[in-house]
Amino acid sequence: KKCCNDSQVTLGLYEKFLPDIDKDYFSVEMAVIPILIDMSLRGLKVHQADRAALEAKTTAEMESYREMCAALDFNPGSPQQVGYILAKRGNFLKFTRSKKSLSTREGELEFLDDPLAAVVLGYRHAKHQLSHYLTPLAKEDRIYTEYSLDVSVGRVSSSRRNMQNIPVENRYIYVPDSGTFTTGDYSQEHLRILMHKSGDRELERVYLEGYMDGDIHSFTARELGLPRGLAKTINYAIAYGATPKTISEQAKIRDLKRCAGFLEQWFRLFRGAAEWIRGAQEEGVSSGWALPTLFNRRIKIPLEDEDGMKRKSVNYPILGSDGEVMKRALIVCKREQLPLAVTVHDSITCDGDIQFPVEELENIPGFRIPFEVKKSERWD
């Protein structure tokens, strides 16, 4: 009876809202769902000998971290003990929401200079890889995930063994049935979307005119007087929110004033992008809606603190556009009957020595985003 009632309510909502739904958006969503289901059911083949070797190596690493902690008489698996020992060593940690204990979340420990924090993080990472991606696969030929459409911005996500959480250096244990993986990846998609949205002259000079060989990170590093690695982190952090807190989280720099200085430098360099970002933040905070994506979809911004709303005001149009491009790319690949195996972030991997329709994929957004293709015998 409950199932029938739920079905009737769902049908009623469908009929009520269908006239107001963007038909193009709806058709894309409906077309991509069976593709995601097919990939979810297909899975990736596991090379058991390499999996066992990686499990042994990761187990040894985890035990090594545990022994380091045991020498200091605490359990790295206990948040309470971790918080106590780190605070005792002079580290500042925030309280949890309940105010009953110290927060030892990954985001908190990554900011600490104490090498013991790195040991705890190493232990946690190794334990997570063992419990989610190595030990459970000991008797399984394939790894499976459940693909879905993220409810916030519409990007493709996965759960129940989230493929996006597998470190790149561990992907080699997954092998193609055909003997060859062909992977296509959109190059620096988020920054190129920002370039298109903002019309920023410096971004266009690098990306469209090939200035400094098209290397935006080297260009940013040179202009701001920063190491290339930090410049790269800041560039990517811009697309994830363009606030001092975003840069702080991405660069692992606790000093918000220093991060605000990096942001102001970046804004002075990329003036067109800065103007678009400030406009997006103003619109998001005042109206509660993000600016349109590439395909004219506006995403509701949850009501929260102003800093959080500013981050999402920048993040949603860019990541929402990314999701729209990737879904259309999957539909194009399915139309070409390509053997889709896995998609992670801005990449699509097929199980076979195939040819992607590169030109069509590159021009899905209405402007060109390079789609770089490589072939491999392992997933990488």
Solvent accessible surface area in square Angstrom, and as a share of the most:
residue,aa,sasa,rsa
1,K,215,0.91
2,K,148,0.63
3,C,105,0.63
4,C,88,0.53
5,N,80,0.41
6,D,66,0.34
7,S,69,0.45
8,Q,130,0.58
9,V,79,0.46
10,T,88,0.51
11,L,99,0.49
12,G,36,0.35
13,L,94,0.47
14,Y,95,0.36
15,E,105,0.47
16,K,136,0.58
17,F,100,0.42
18,L,50,0.25
19,P,97,0.61
20,D,120,0.62
21,I,49,0.25
22,D,79,0.41
23,K,120,0.51
24,D,81,0.42
25,Y,77,0.29
26,F,55,0.23
27,S,59,0.38
28,V,15,0.09
29,E,23,0.11
30,M,102,0.46
31,A,42,0.33
32,V,0,0.00
33,I,72,0.37
34,P,70,0.44
35,I,7,0.04
36,L,4,0.02
37,I,92,0.47
38,D,68,0.35
39,M,4,0.02
40,S,16,0.11
41,L,130,0.65
42,R,69,0.25
43,G,6,0.05
44,L,3,0.01
45,K,87,0.37
46,V,7,0.04
47,H,63,0.28
48,Q,59,0.26
49,A,69,0.53
50,D,34,0.17
51,R,14,0.05
52,A,46,0.36
53,A,64,0.50
54,L,10,0.05
55,E,37,0.17
56,A,65,0.51
57,K,123,0.52
58,T,9,0.05
59,T,52,0.30
60,A,62,0.48
61,E,72,0.33
62,M,22,0.10
63,E,61,0.27
64,S,47,0.30
65,Y,60,0.23
66,R,88,0.32
67,E,116,0.52
68,M,95,0.42
69,C,0,0.00
70,A,64,0.50
71,A,88,0.68
72,L,78,0.39
73,D,132,0.68
74,F,16,0.07
75,N,66,0.34
76,P,2,0.01
77,G,38,0.37
78,S,19,0.12
79,P,70,0.44
80,Q,120,0.53
81,Q,79,0.35
82,V,0,0.00
83,G,1,0.01
84,Y,142,0.54
85,I,21,0.11
86,L,0,0.00
87,A,41,0.31
88,K,141,0.60
89,R,109,0.40
90,G,69,0.66
91,N,27,0.14
92,F,142,0.59
93,L,10,0.05
94,K,111,0.47
95,F,120,0.50
96,T,42,0.24
97,R,239,0.87
98,S,70,0.45
99,K,145,0.61
100,K,179,0.76
101,S,36,0.23
102,L,44,0.22
103,S,9,0.06
104,T,9,0.05
105,R,153,0.56
106,E,105,0.47
107,G,29,0.28
108,E,12,0.06
109,L,1,0.01
110,E,53,0.24
111,F,39,0.16
112,L,26,0.13
113,D,141,0.73
114,D,19,0.10
115,P,95,0.60
116,L,10,0.05
117,A,1,0.01
118,A,65,0.50
119,V,21,0.12
120,V,0,0.00
121,L,36,0.18
122,G,16,0.15
123,Y,8,0.03
124,R,66,0.24
125,H,92,0.41
126,A,3,0.02
127,K,98,0.42
128,H,62,0.28
129,Q,4,0.02
130,L,15,0.08
131,S,60,0.39
132,H,80,0.36
133,Y,4,0.02
134,L,3,0.01
135,T,68,0.40
136,P,49,0.31
137,L,0,0.00
138,A,45,0.35
139,K,201,0.85
140,E,62,0.28
141,D,109,0.56
142,R,51,0.19
143,I,0,0.00
144,Y,91,0.34
145,T,8,0.05
146,E,85,0.38
147,Y,22,0.08
148,S,55,0.35
149,L,38,0.19
150,D,50,0.26
151,V,149,0.86
152,S,53,0.34
153,V,8,0.05
154,G,7,0.07
155,R,41,0.15
156,V,19,0.11
157,S,33,0.21
158,S,9,0.06
159,S,55,0.35
160,R,180,0.66
161,R,58,0.21
162,N,42,0.21
163,M,5,0.02
164,Q,50,0.22
165,N,77,0.40
166,I,5,0.03
167,P,22,0.14
168,V,92,0.53
169,E,123,0.55
170,N,20,0.10
171,R,26,0.10
172,Y,84,0.32
173,I,2,0.01
174,Y,1,0.01
175,V,18,0.10
176,P,11,0.07
177,D,77,0.40
178,S,71,0.46
179,G,40,0.39
180,T,35,0.20
181,F,1,0.01
182,T,0,0.00
183,T,10,0.06
184,G,0,0.00
185,D,56,0.29
186,Y,3,0.01
187,S,17,0.11
188,Q,48,0.21
189,E,2,0.01
190,H,13,0.06
191,L,0,0.00
192,R,26,0.09
193,I,0,0.00
194,L,0,0.00
195,M,8,0.03
196,H,90,0.40
197,K,52,0.22
198,S,25,0.16
199,G,42,0.41
200,D,1,0.00
201,R,126,0.46
202,E,39,0.17
203,L,0,0.00
204,E,48,0.22
205,R,68,0.25
206,V,0,0.00
207,Y,22,0.08
208,L,114,0.57
209,E,108,0.49
210,G,39,0.38
211,Y,72,0.27
212,M,59,0.27
213,D,143,0.74
214,G,24,0.23
215,D,39,0.20
216,I,1,0.00
217,H,3,0.01
218,S,30,0.19
219,F,1,0.00
220,T,0,0.00
221,A,11,0.09
222,R,127,0.46
223,E,76,0.34
224,L,20,0.10
225,G,66,0.64
226,L,29,0.14
227,P,92,0.58
228,R,110,0.40
229,G,49,0.47
230,L,34,0.17
231,A,0,0.00
232,K,82,0.35
233,T,39,0.23
234,I,0,0.00
235,N,1,0.00
236,Y,66,0.25
237,A,0,0.00
238,I,0,0.00
239,A,0,0.00
240,Y,80,0.30
241,G,0,0.00
242,A,1,0.01
243,T,4,0.03
244,P,39,0.25
245,K,90,0.38
246,T,3,0.02
247,I,0,0.00
248,S,6,0.04
249,E,68,0.31
250,Q,79,0.35
251,A,21,0.16
252,K,93,0.40
253,I,24,0.12
254,R,103,0.38
255,D,77,0.40
256,L,93,0.46
257,K,177,0.75
258,R,124,0.45
259,C,0,0.00
260,A,34,0.26
261,G,33,0.31
262,F,14,0.06
263,L,13,0.06
264,E,77,0.34
265,Q,54,0.24
266,W,1,0.00
267,F,15,0.06
268,R,135,0.49
269,L,29,0.15
270,F,0,0.00
271,R,166,0.60
272,G,23,0.22
273,A,0,0.00
274,A,2,0.02
275,E,128,0.57
276,W,34,0.12
277,I,0,0.00
278,R,117,0.43
279,G,34,0.33
280,A,0,0.00
281,Q,21,0.09
282,E,128,0.57
283,E,54,0.24
284,G,0,0.00
285,V,54,0.31
286,S,90,0.58
287,S,53,0.34
288,G,11,0.11
289,W,105,0.37
290,A,0,0.00
291,L,41,0.21
292,P,47,0.30
293,T,2,0.01
294,L,31,0.15
295,F,60,0.25
296,N,122,0.62
297,R,38,0.14
298,R,105,0.38
299,I,15,0.08
300,K,110,0.47
301,I,3,0.01
302,P,59,0.37
303,L,165,0.82
304,E,64,0.29
305,D,92,0.48
306,E,102,0.46
307,D,49,0.25
308,G,0,0.00
309,M,11,0.05
310,K,65,0.27
311,R,48,0.18
312,K,52,0.22
313,S,0,0.00
314,V,0,0.00
315,N,18,0.09
316,Y,15,0.06
317,P,0,0.00
318,I,0,0.00
319,L,14,0.07
320,G,0,0.00
321,S,0,0.00
322,D,0,0.00
323,G,1,0.01
324,E,4,0.02
325,V,0,0.00
326,M,6,0.03
327,K,2,0.01
328,R,34,0.12
329,A,0,0.00
330,L,0,0.00
331,I,47,0.24
332,V,15,0.09
333,C,0,0.00
334,K,93,0.39
335,R,136,0.50
336,E,78,0.35
337,Q,160,0.71
338,L,22,0.11
339,P,48,0.30
340,L,13,0.06
341,A,3,0.02
342,V,2,0.01
343,T,5,0.03
344,V,5,0.03
345,H,96,0.43
346,D,22,0.11
347,S,18,0.12
348,I,0,0.00
349,T,2,0.01
350,C,0,0.00
351,D,9,0.05
352,G,8,0.08
353,D,99,0.51
354,I,29,0.15
355,Q,143,0.64
356,F,14,0.06
357,P,33,0.21
358,V,52,0.30
359,E,135,0.60
360,E,72,0.32
361,L,0,0.00
362,E,18,0.08
363,N,70,0.36
364,I,28,0.14
365,P,13,0.08
366,G,69,0.66
367,F,30,0.12
368,R,135,0.49
369,I,0,0.00
370,P,17,0.11
371,F,7,0.03
372,E,102,0.46
373,V,62,0.36
374,K,103,0.44
375,K,94,0.40
376,S,24,0.15
377,E,134,0.60
378,R,76,0.28
379,W,6,0.02
380,D,66,0.34
